[in-house]
Amino acid sequence: MFEIVSALVPPVVVGGAFITGVVHLMRSERRARAAESQERTRESSAQEDGTVS
């Protein structure tokens, strides 16, 4: 039983690290996209108001 568990630990660790990395990347991309969206919204509302920032 110990041999099976010890054989499965490395792939589980590598898989967990990979999934963690992908989730981190997706979250950072989502934050960047949200910030970009907010900036576009501010620019378009400023243009509609006639103010320039």
C-alpha positions as a LaTeX table, in Angstrom:
\begin{tabular}{lrrr}
\hline
Residue & $x$ (\AA) & $y$ (\AA) & $z$ (\AA) \\
\hline
Met1 & 0.00 & 0.00 & 0.00 \\
Phe2 & 2.84 & 2.41 & 0.86 \\
Glu3 & 4.40 & 1.83 & $-2.58$ \\
Ile4 & 1.18 & 2.86 & $-4.31$ \\
Val5 & 0.79 & 6.00 & $-2.22$ \\
Ser6 & 4.42 & 6.99 & $-2.66$ \\
Ala7 & 4.14 & 6.44 & $-6.42$ \\
Leu8 & 1.05 & 8.69 & $-6.63$ \\
Val9 & 2.37 & 11.58 & $-4.53$ \\
Pro10 & 4.71 & 13.15 & $-7.15$ \\
Pro11 & 2.06 & 13.33 & $-9.93$ \\
Val12 & $-0.47$ & 14.75 & $-7.48$ \\
Val13 & 1.98 & 17.41 & $-6.33$ \\
Val14 & 2.90 & 18.36 & $-9.91$ \\
Gly15 & $-0.77$ & 18.40 & $-10.93$ \\
Gly16 & $-1.67$ & 20.55 & $-7.95$ \\
Ala17 & 1.11 & 23.01 & $-8.71$ \\
Phe18 & 0.02 & 23.19 & $-12.36$ \\
Ile19 & $-3.62$ & 23.80 & $-11.46$ \\
Thr20 & $-2.59$ & 26.44 & $-8.91$ \\
Gly21 & $-0.51$ & 28.19 & $-11.54$ \\
Val22 & $-3.33$ & 28.16 & $-14.08$ \\
Val23 & $-5.82$ & 29.53 & $-11.53$ \\
His24 & $-3.37$ & 32.28 & $-10.54$ \\
Leu25 & $-2.83$ & 33.22 & $-14.19$ \\
Met26 & $-6.56$ & 33.31 & $-14.92$ \\
Arg27 & $-7.24$ & 35.51 & $-11.87$ \\
Ser28 & $-4.53$ & 37.99 & $-12.83$ \\
Glu29 & $-5.85$ & 38.13 & $-16.40$ \\
Arg30 & $-9.37$ & 38.74 & $-15.09$ \\
Arg31 & $-8.10$ & 41.61 & $-12.89$ \\
Ala32 & $-6.23$ & 43.15 & $-15.82$ \\
Arg33 & $-9.28$ & 42.85 & $-18.05$ \\
Ala34 & $-11.52$ & 44.44 & $-15.40$ \\
Ala35 & $-9.11$ & 47.34 & $-14.93$ \\
Glu36 & $-8.95$ & 47.85 & $-18.68$ \\
Ser37 & $-12.74$ & 47.79 & $-18.87$ \\
Gln38 & $-13.04$ & 50.38 & $-16.11$ \\
Glu39 & $-10.56$ & 52.63 & $-17.87$ \\
Arg40 & $-12.51$ & 52.40 & $-21.13$ \\
Thr41 & $-15.75$ & 53.18 & $-19.27$ \\
Arg42 & $-14.19$ & 56.24 & $-17.65$ \\
Glu43 & $-12.83$ & 57.47 & $-20.98$ \\
Ser44 & $-16.14$ & 57.03 & $-22.77$ \\
Ser45 & $-18.10$ & 58.76 & $-20.00$ \\
Ala46 & $-15.60$ & 61.63 & $-20.01$ \\
Gln47 & $-16.01$ & 62.03 & $-23.76$ \\
Glu48 & $-19.78$ & 62.04 & $-23.42$ \\
Asp49 & $-19.58$ & 64.75 & $-20.72$ \\
Gly50 & $-17.21$ & 66.80 & $-22.82$ \\
Thr51 & $-14.45$ & 66.67 & $-20.25$ \\
Val52 & $-10.98$ & 65.54 & $-21.12$ \\
Ser53 & $-8.78$ & 63.88 & $-18.54$ \\
\hline
\end{tabular}
